[in-house]
Amino acid sequence: MIGIGISLLNDELQLAVTAISNNEIVGIPTETVYGIGVNPTSQTAVNKIFELKERDEDKPLSILISSFYDIHKLGVVSTIPEVVELYWPGPLTIIVETTLEFSDGVGTKSPNTIGIRVPDNDLAIELLKITGPLAVTSANISGNEDVKSDVDAQNIFGDAIKHYIKGEALHGSGSTIIDLREEGGRILREGPLKWPPSYC
């Protein structure tokens, strides 16, 4: 059950938290691209994202968390380099093995793996503090160009997204993705952040 401290939230977040609690999709600004997210433990909600984006089933969703310390709540068994804490919040997604199992389409199973990131956006972080981890992907039809703002996303999806949190991305491209299941980390996608750091 997602906890809600609604009296402490502004109108933007109240609407988003309510939508997520009702297994709906919300628009979420991050520093990389504008995203859409759902409760990662709700199969109904996860299915909605795949249908809306026309996304292939073999392309799992990753999750956003509010801080580096939330990793310890996710049953991660992979070794996390200390530098990850320095890079978060920021455009770095790490792929790790975990003991937790999310809905089908969020991460992979046998073994359970998940992509994790802390977004560098204050509203997104405040939302995640209330909801806990959210399954998130870019707000576009799969294969199409990423979008940067709530306005762009609304032009694509309209009322299919229950609520759009206002905001605009800084980078306009996806995060750097590092597979930490391999020693030293393997780069799966080059993004705004350089890996490995020059001082590692």
Beta strands, then each sheet from edge to edge (+ up, - down):
strand 1: 26-28
strand 2: 35-38
strand 3: 62-64
strand 4: 92-97
strand 5: 113-117
strand 6: 134-138
strand 7: 163-164
strand 8: 176-179
strand 9: 186-189
sheet 1: 7+ 1+ 2- 6+ 3- 5- 4+ 8+ 9-
end
